[in-house]
Amino acid sequence: MEPVSIVNQFKEFGVASVLVFSAIGSCLGVMAAGLSAVGAWKKGFVKNKPTPFIPLLAFIGAPLSQTFYGMILMNKIAEVVSKGGGDYLWLIGGFAGVVIGLSAAIQGKIGAAAADAMGESDKGFTNYIAAMGIIESVAIFVMVFSLQVIKKLVGI
């Protein structure tokens, strides 16, 4: 069995890191929004006041989409690496994964604030989703621009 070169190890890091960092951010974002939503539901139960279920669930689930963006980018990097290219795509994978993950974590914090506000007022769902969508745009931009850079660098 041939030893794996350092370059090949970095290629594999690029493939894995984009998904791992994106998923870590999604976990942190879901945690933040989920904790706040549970608190909002608890306040409603204590006051015998109905608290919205679906809107708060949407706030909890929103950061999950960044994991999909990481997966899409991971698949492209894996395609390039499987064809023998991508010696330096580990940088794109690592940095893009971190930014996509940060987007998810921050989106979860916005979702936490939204869950708290919605639990108190039962109003503003569209406003809160719009605020969460703005930070999600960062993840989408990073994914799309990274895919474009990969296409220009490698031609795939």
URQUI-V296649 format. One record per residue. N is the residue number from 1. RES is the residue in three letters. PHI is phi in radians with two decimals (* if undefined). PSI is psi in radians with two decimals (none if undefined). NEAR is the number of other C-alpha atoms within 10 Angstrom. Layout:
BEGIN
N_RES_PHI_PSI_NEAR + N_RES_PHI_PSI_NEAR
END
This chain:
BEGIN
1_MET_*_2.29_3 + 2_GLU_-1.34_2.43_4 + 3_PRO_-1.18_2.55_5 + 4_VAL_-1.43_2.24_8 + 5_SER_-1.28_2.79_9 + 6_ILE_-1.07_-0.63_9 + 7_VAL_-1.10_-0.77_13 + 8_ASN_-1.14_-0.61_17 + 9_GLN_-1.13_-0.69_12 + 10_PHE_-1.18_-0.62_18 + 11_LYS_-1.03_-0.79_26 + 12_GLU_-1.15_-0.62_20 + 13_PHE_-1.05_-0.74_17 + 14_GLY_-1.08_-0.69_28 + 15_VAL_-1.14_-0.84_28 + 16_ALA_-1.33_-0.68_21 + 17_SER_-1.13_-0.64_24 + 18_VAL_-1.10_-0.71_32 + 19_LEU_-1.30_-0.75_28 + 20_VAL_-1.08_-0.85_21 + 21_PHE_-1.16_-0.66_24 + 22_SER_-1.11_-0.76_31 + 23_ALA_-1.20_-0.65_27 + 24_ILE_-1.06_-0.78_20 + 25_GLY_-1.08_-0.73_28 + 26_SER_-1.07_-0.74_30 + 27_CYS_-1.06_-0.79_19 + 28_LEU_-1.13_-0.70_21 + 29_GLY_-1.16_-0.77_30 + 30_VAL_-1.10_-0.70_26 + 31_MET_-1.06_-0.84_19 + 32_ALA_-1.08_-0.87_23 + 33_ALA_-1.17_-0.67_31 + 34_GLY_-1.13_-0.75_23 + 35_LEU_-1.07_-0.73_15 + 36_SER_-1.21_-0.70_25 + 37_ALA_-1.12_-0.73_29 + 38_VAL_-1.07_-0.71_18 + 39_GLY_-1.10_-0.69_16 + 40_ALA_-1.16_-0.73_21 + 41_TRP_-1.11_-0.72_21 + 42_LYS_-1.07_-0.78_15 + 43_LYS_-1.03_-0.70_17 + 44_GLY_-1.12_-0.75_16 + 45_PHE_-1.12_-0.73_12 + 46_VAL_-1.10_-0.67_8 + 47_LYS_-1.56_0.05_10 + 48_ASN_0.93_0.68_9 + 49_LYS_-1.98_2.29_13 + 50_PRO_-1.15_2.30_12 + 51_THR_-1.99_2.37_21 + 52_PRO_-1.08_2.34_17 + 53_PHE_-1.58_-0.99_11 + 54_ILE_-1.09_-0.81_9 + 55_PRO_-1.04_-0.74_20 + 56_LEU_-1.19_-0.62_25 + 57_LEU_-1.13_-0.63_17 + 58_ALA_-1.12_-0.68_16 + 59_PHE_-1.13_-0.68_29 + 60_ILE_-1.15_-0.77_27 + 61_GLY_-1.41_-0.30_19 + 62_ALA_-0.97_-0.73_21 + 63_PRO_-1.16_-0.18_33 + 64_LEU_-1.16_-0.48_22 + 65_SER_-1.07_-0.52_18 + 66_GLN_-1.14_-0.49_32 + 67_THR_-1.12_-0.66_25 + 68_PHE_-1.15_-0.67_15 + 69_TYR_-1.10_-0.71_24 + 70_GLY_-1.11_-0.67_29 + 71_MET_-1.16_-0.71_21 + 72_ILE_-1.06_-0.81_17 + 73_LEU_-1.16_-0.70_26 + 74_MET_-1.03_-0.77_23 + 75_ASN_-1.08_-0.67_15 + 76_LYS_-1.18_-0.77_17 + 77_ILE_-1.12_-0.72_27 + 78_ALA_-1.09_-0.67_20 + 79_GLU_-1.07_-0.80_15 + 80_VAL_-1.13_-0.79_21 + 81_VAL_-1.12_-0.67_20 + 82_SER_-1.15_-0.37_12 + 83_LYS_-1.63_0.15_8 + 84_GLY_1.60_0.02_11 + 85_GLY_-1.81_-2.91_16 + 86_GLY_1.40_0.58_25 + 87_ASP_-0.99_-0.55_16 + 88_TYR_-2.01_0.19_15 + 89_LEU_-1.27_-0.17_25 + 90_TRP_-1.09_-0.52_24 + 91_LEU_-1.16_-0.80_17 + 92_ILE_-1.09_-0.80_23 + 93_GLY_-1.05_-0.79_27 + 94_GLY_-1.17_-0.90_20 + 95_PHE_-1.19_-0.73_18 + 96_ALA_-1.10_-0.72_26 + 97_GLY_-1.07_-0.72_34 + 98_VAL_-1.12_-0.80_23 + 99_VAL_-1.18_-0.74_20 + 100_ILE_-1.10_-0.72_33 + 101_GLY_-1.12_-0.71_31 + 102_LEU_-1.08_-0.68_24 + 103_SER_-1.02_-0.77_27 + 104_ALA_-1.16_-0.75_32 + 105_ALA_-1.11_-0.75_28 + 106_ILE_-1.19_-0.66_21 + 107_GLN_-1.06_-0.67_32 + 108_GLY_-1.12_-0.65_32 + 109_LYS_-1.16_-0.70_24 + 110_ILE_-1.12_-0.72_22 + 111_GLY_-1.09_-0.60_31 + 112_ALA_-1.13_-0.80_27 + 113_ALA_-1.11_-0.69_18 + 114_ALA_-1.13_-0.73_26 + 115_ALA_-1.11_-0.73_31 + 116_ASP_-1.10_-0.82_22 + 117_ALA_-1.14_-0.75_18 + 118_MET_-1.18_-0.64_20 + 119_GLY_-1.12_-0.59_26 + 120_GLU_-1.39_-0.76_15 + 121_SER_-1.85_-0.37_10 + 122_ASP_1.07_0.40_14 + 123_LYS_-2.36_2.81_13 + 124_GLY_1.64_0.22_11 + 125_PHE_-0.91_-0.82_16 + 126_THR_-1.07_-0.73_10 + 127_ASN_-1.08_-0.76_11 + 128_TYR_-1.18_-0.72_19 + 129_ILE_-1.12_-0.67_18 + 130_ALA_-1.09_-0.75_11 + 131_ALA_-1.09_-0.70_14 + 132_MET_-1.20_-0.56_23 + 133_GLY_-1.19_-0.54_14 + 134_ILE_-1.13_-0.81_12 + 135_ILE_-1.24_-0.51_19 + 136_GLU_-1.11_-0.57_21 + 137_SER_-1.01_-0.58_13 + 138_VAL_-1.04_-0.81_17 + 139_ALA_-1.11_-0.72_26 + 140_ILE_-1.12_-0.77_17 + 141_PHE_-1.06_-0.78_13 + 142_VAL_-1.07_-0.77_21 + 143_MET_-1.09_-0.88_26 + 144_VAL_-1.12_-0.81_15 + 145_PHE_-1.18_-0.62_13 + 146_SER_-1.13_-0.72_20 + 147_LEU_-1.07_-0.68_19 + 148_GLN_-1.16_-0.73_14 + 149_VAL_-1.10_-0.77_14 + 150_ILE_-1.06_-0.75_19 + 151_LYS_-1.07_-0.74_13 + 152_LYS_-1.21_-0.67_10 + 153_LEU_-1.25_-0.70_13 + 154_VAL_-1.93_-0.42_12 + 155_GLY_1.44_0.33_9 + 156_ILE_-1.92_none_12
END
